């Protein structure tokens, strides 16, 4: 059981590092776009939010790929399982139950779910931060005009 927890923590740590990199990139990129953008604020705000959400979706997809590679390395999924599907179901907490980890790796599914919940909450916070900063910037520009 300890080895399962350590393996799950290691994969989670990789995903946390990956998500932190994407967070830094998306916030910096959106800040630069918002500072240089001109035109209708509503379209700018919508564009910034769509771009932010899409970049974060790429981050989540890469994190799911990390989980699927971990399942492959440790042999956590039954033979002939679709590892990417298995990782998606666990990470998103969908839990269809049609593919379950092999008995000696039962804890990795819930650990992937815990990691996914944390990363989705983090992404929600990033989306709101970008939204708030974009709106604040517009307010500053409106007052100075």
VOGU-3710 file (C-alpha; in Angstrom, 3 decimals, decimal comma):
1> xxxxxxxxxx> 0,000/0,000/0,000  2,841/2,399/0,798  4,331/1,901/-2,666  0,946/2,716/-4,241  0,759/5,950/-2,250  4,324/6,898/-3,140  3,720/6,210/-6,834  0,496/8,249/-6,756  2,225/11,097/-4,947  5,068/11,094/-7,475
11> xxxxxxxxxx> 2,681/11,311/-10,438  0,653/13,973/-8,637  3,836/15,978/-7,975  4,721/15,855/-11,674  1,225/17,066/-12,549  1,341/19,834/-9,954  4,637/21,048/-11,424  3,177/20,851/-14,933  0,063/22,751/-13,875  2,120/25,435/-12,157
21> xxxxxxxxxx> 4,082/25,978/-15,380  0,877/26,280/-17,394  -0,546/28,662/-14,780  2,463/30,965/-15,004  2,396/30,870/-18,802  -1,350/31,464/-19,143  -1,436/34,342/-16,646  1,592/36,028/-18,262  0,260/35,499/-21,774  -3,209/36,776/-20,949
31> xxxxxxxxxx> -1,754/39,776/-19,114  0,288/40,698/-22,185  -2,682/40,218/-24,501  -4,940/42,292/-22,255  -2,377/45,094/-22,017  -1,858/45,305/-25,763  -5,429/44,704/-26,920  -7,597/47,440/-28,295  -11,178/47,407/-29,450  -14,396/46,245/-27,881
41> xxxxxxxxxx> -13,930/45,184/-24,294  -16,612/42,483/-24,460  -14,874/40,726/-27,350  -11,494/41,107/-25,678  -12,810/39,643/-22,428  -14,449/36,746/-24,231  -11,302/36,030/-26,234  -9,108/36,089/-23,148  -11,420/33,704/-21,293  -11,710/31,282/-24,231
51> xxxxxxxxxx> -7,936/31,270/-24,719  -7,351/30,736/-21,001  -9,823/27,846/-20,832  -8,340/26,177/-23,909  -4,782/26,452/-22,591  -5,886/24,975/-19,265  -7,642/22,135/-21,096  -4,347/21,362/-22,832  -2,680/21,289/-19,409  -5,281/18,852/-18,074
61> xxxxxxxxxx> -4,947/16,642/-21,125  -1,169/16,481/-20,684  -1,649/15,646/-17,018  -3,978/12,811/-17,996  -1,324/11,560/-20,413  1,144/11,565/-17,490  -1,272/9,383/-15,521  -1,746/7,028/-18,467  2,038/6,663/-18,829  2,303/5,976/-15,106
71> xxxxxxxxxx> -0,366/3,273/-15,400  1,662/1,723/-18,211  4,936/1,799/-16,261  3,537/0,356/-13,040  1,086/-2,029/-14,705  -1,939/-0,640/-12,887  -4,539/-1,260/-15,590  -5,779/-4,653/-16,766  -4,146/-6,055/-19,888  -5,499/-4,626/-23,159
81> xxxxxxxxxx> -7,084/-1,640/-21,397  -7,160/1,738/-23,106  -4,816/3,567/-20,729  -5,752/7,047/-21,903  -9,437/6,318/-21,410  -8,724/4,782/-18,009  -6,708/7,865/-16,996  -9,448/10,244/-18,224  -12,138/8,380/-16,274  -10,088/8,468/-13,074
91> xxxxxxxxxx> -8,739/12,032/-13,391  -12,154/13,518/-14,124  -13,785/11,425/-11,380  -16,259/10,150/-13,969  -15,947/6,662/-12,547  -17,740/4,524/-15,124  -16,303/1,476/-13,417  -15,904/-0,435/-16,673  -12,117/-0,519/-16,158  -10,682/-0,820/-12,666
101> xxxxxxxxxx> -7,062/-0,985/-11,539  -5,500/-4,379/-10,978  -5,824/-5,493/-7,377  -2,308/-4,525/-6,263  -2,819/-0,939/-7,569  -6,318/-0,124/-6,314  -5,249/3,174/-4,710  -3,943/4,793/-7,906  -7,446/5,412/-9,293  -8,595/7,426/-6,281
111> xxxxxxxxxx> -5,244/9,225/-6,158  -5,651/10,249/-9,811  -9,158/11,477/-8,978  -7,850/13,478/-6,026  -5,174/14,984/-8,277  -7,758/15,829/-10,942  -10,116/17,503/-8,473  -7,263/19,628/-7,159  -6,121/20,611/-10,665  -9,667/21,486/-11,795
121> xxxxxxxxxx> -10,150/23,666/-8,717  -6,823/25,338/-9,417  -7,880/25,970/-13,033  -11,126/27,525/-11,850  -9,134/29,903/-9,654  -6,896/30,794/-12,618  -9,911/31,493/-14,827  -11,370/33,830/-12,227  -8,011/35,545/-11,693  -7,667/36,221/-15,419
131> xxxxxxxxxx> -11,281/37,418/-15,589  -10,842/39,716/-12,595  -7,554/41,208/-13,817  -8,945/41,792/-17,309  -11,996/43,570/-15,891  -9,821/45,624/-13,517  -7,583/46,642/-16,413  -10,611/47,787/-18,405  -11,814/49,812/-15,437  -8,419/51,495/-15,155
141> xxxxx> -8,383/52,297/-18,867  -11,932/53,674/-18,768  -11,131/55,961/-15,824  -7,947/57,299/-17,453  -9,663/58,043/-20,783
//
